Amino acid sequence: MDSSMISKIQKAKRYAEEPERVCFEHFAVTFRGDHDTYHVSYDQHDGWQCECHYFQTHGVCSHTMTMERLLGPMVERAWLKPPAEANAATF
């Protein structure tokens, strides 16, 4: 292995130890939950989205919270407000 590759590997290891260097702008994943499989997505402007019922009424769910825990500082905490129907139901 040449010396330039060794230095690239060392740099990659250092970068991996500093996750704050990375900031996701948007992505989508398939999340296999206990009861079903859901599509979870993140956009830096719109925050989290999940197709599960709980997210639709609360704006957060176990799937989005799991993704935040996995990705840590690479994703801003972007909790979405619950839909208007959910807010109206609390009054």
C-alpha positions in Angstrom: 0.0 0.0 0.0 1.4 3.4 -0.9 2.0 6.1 1.6 -0.7 8.4 0.1 -3.3 5.7 0.7 -2.2 5.2 4.3 -2.6 8.9 4.9 -6.1 8.9 3.4 -7.1 6.0 5.6 -5.7 7.8 8.7 -7.6 11.0 7.7 -10.8 9.0 7.2 -10.5 7.5 10.7 -10.0 11.0 12.2 -13.0 12.3 10.2 -15.2 9.4 11.4 -14.4 10.3 15.0 -15.7 13.9 14.4 -19.2 13.4 13.2 -19.9 17.1 13.6 -18.1 17.6 10.3 -21.0 16.0 8.5 -24.4 17.6 8.1 -27.2 15.7 6.3 -29.3 17.9 4.0 -31.8 15.3 3.1 -32.2 11.5 3.0 -34.8 8.8 3.1 -34.6 5.3 4.7 -36.8 2.3 5.1 -37.3 1.5 8.7 -38.4 -2.0 9.8 -40.4 -1.5 13.0 -42.0 -4.1 15.2 -45.3 -3.9 13.5 -44.6 -2.7 9.9 -42.1 -1.1 7.7 -42.1 2.7 7.3 -40.5 5.2 5.1 -38.7 7.9 7.1 -37.1 10.9 5.6 -35.3 14.1 6.6 -34.9 17.4 4.9 -32.9 20.2 6.6 -35.7 22.7 5.8 -38.8 20.5 6.5 -37.3 18.3 9.2 -38.5 14.7 9.8 -41.3 12.8 8.1 -42.5 9.3 8.8 -45.5 7.6 7.4 -46.5 5.9 10.6 -49.8 6.8 12.3 -48.2 8.2 15.5 -46.0 10.6 13.5 -49.1 11.9 11.6 -50.8 12.9 14.8 -47.8 13.9 17.0 -45.1 15.1 14.6 -42.6 12.8 16.2 -42.3 9.0 16.6 -40.0 6.2 17.7 -38.7 5.9 14.2 -37.6 9.5 13.9 -36.2 9.5 17.4 -34.2 6.4 16.6 -32.7 8.1 13.5 -31.8 11.1 15.6 -30.0 8.9 18.1 -28.2 7.0 15.3 -27.1 10.1 13.4 -26.4 12.3 16.4 -24.9 15.7 15.5 -25.0 15.0 11.8 -28.8 15.9 11.8 -30.2 19.0 13.4 -33.0 18.3 15.9 -35.9 19.4 13.7 -39.0 18.4 15.5 -42.0 19.1 13.4 -45.2 20.6 14.9 -48.1 18.2 15.0 -50.7 18.7 12.2 -53.4 21.3 12.8 -56.0 18.6 13.5 -53.9 17.3 16.4 -53.6 20.8 17.8 -57.3 21.5 17.5 -58.1 18.2 19.3 -56.2 19.3 22.4 -58.4 22.4 23.1 
